[in-house]
Amino acid sequence: MSRATSVEVPITVPNCVLLVEDSPGVRQVLSIMLQWCGVTRVELADCGRQAADILHDRGDQIDCVVADVSMHHGNGLQLLKLIRCGDLEDVKPDICVLLMSAFWTEETIRHARDLDVNAVLTKPFSREHMREELIATWKKPITPDRTRYRLVTAVSAEAR
């Protein structure tokens, strides 16, 4: 008689997350939330331009990007487009990207989805919700379509 044994599959989250948020206080809270979720290393950037520099320098070490949509000096949509189009060296175009905002518009969500964003989060959100989204999406495969991505407008999310 064979006995079925259950094997517990560990719930995994990304090891290293690049957090892109222009508000210092929110950035600090989100960094703590990511660590609570099980992320072991959180890299911080305060705008899309700084995030692009970090990805250029250490993109092979970043597992996931969590970025605000509304920022000066490169917003989250612009960063997502750079990533998906393969314009950042050493960054896989299919890297997991979660975008967050308190001010989503239908147009911004449509552009994000056209760029194959892995998830959109509406601020404020709980650490539990962030963890659920990380678990559900960070290994979710996408097939990058650079030709289609280049046609997507990524400038509609202006800083508030």
N, C-alpha and C positions, 0 to 999 in steps of 0.2 A: 504494500500500500504506500503510495507516494504522498508525502505531506507537502503541501504548498507552504513555502516560507515567504514572508513579505520582506522585501528589501526596501529600506527607507532611502528614497532618493533625496539628496540634499537640495534644498531650495537655494539657488545661487543668484547672486547679484554681481554686477561688474566689480572687478578689483579696483580699477582706477577710473574715476569720473572727472571730467573737466566741467566745472561749474562756472557758468558765465552769467553774471548778474551785476548790474551797475549800482545797486543800492547796498552800501556796506553792511547795514544791519540785516537786511534780508539775506545777503550772501552768507553772513555768519550763521544765521538760523538754518539756512538750507544746507550748509556744510555739516552742521551738527546732525540734521535730519538724515543726510546721506550716510554718515557714519553709523547712526542708529540702524539704518537699513542693512548694514553689513559691509558697506564699501570701505575698503581698507585705506585707500589714498584718494584725497580730493585735491585736485589742482584748481586754482582760482584765477579767474579773469574778470575784469570789470567792463569789458566791451568786446564786440566781435573782432575788432582789429587785434586786441591783445590775445584773444583766444586763437585767432589764426596764427599768430606768432608762436604761441605755445604748441599748437598742433604741428606747425612746420618744424619746430625743434625736437619735439618729443611725441609726435603723432603715433609712432609705433608702440608707445607705452600706454596710450589712452584707450580704454575699452568702450566708453560711452561719453556723450556730451549732453549736458542739461543746460539749456540756454533760455534766457529771457528773450521775448520777442521785441520789446520796446526799449531800445538803448541807442544812445548816440555813438558815433564812431564804429558803425557796423552792428546792425541788429541781428537777432537770431535767425530770421529768414535769409538774410544775406550770407550768414555763416553756413547755414544748412545748404544753400545753393553752391557755395564754394566747395564744400565737402562732397556733395553728390556729383558735381561736375568733374571731380578729380583734380581740382585746381590747387590742392594742397599736397605737397610731396609727403610721402610716408604715411598718409592717412588713407585708410581704405574707404572708398566711396560708400560702402554699405555699413559703415559704423553706426551704431545705435545713436539716434538723436531724439531727445525729448525737448519739446519747446513748451514754455510756460508764459502765461500772461494773465493779468487781471482784466485786460481790455480786448478780448478777442472780437474780431468782426468776422462775418461770413466770408468776406474776401480773403482775410489773412488765413483763416482756417483752410480755405480752398487752396491757396498758394502753398501752404505747408503740406497739405495732402498731395498736391501735384509734385512736390519734391520728395515724396515718400518719407515724411516724418514718421518716426516710430510711434510717438504718442504726443498728445497735447494735454497739458495740465492747466486748469484754471485756478489762479491764485484767489484766495488762499486755499491750500489743500493740506490734508493731514499727512503725517509721516507714514501712516499705514497705506494711504492711497499712493504716495510716492513709491513705497516699497512694492506694492502690487503692480504698478506700471513698470518698474524696473524689471521685476521678475518676468512679467508677461512679454516684454518687448526687447530686452537687450540681446537675446539670441535669435530673435525673429528675423529670418532671412528676407532680404529684399534683393531684387535684381536691378542694379542701377541702369538707367537709361539716360546717358549724358546728353544725347541729342534732344530728348524731350525736356530735360531739366533746363537746358540753356534757353528755352522759350518761356520759362516761368518768370513772372515779375516777382522780385523779392525786395521791393523797396517800400511797400505800403505800410509796414509796421514802424511808425516813427516813435521816437521817445516822447513820453508824456510829461 
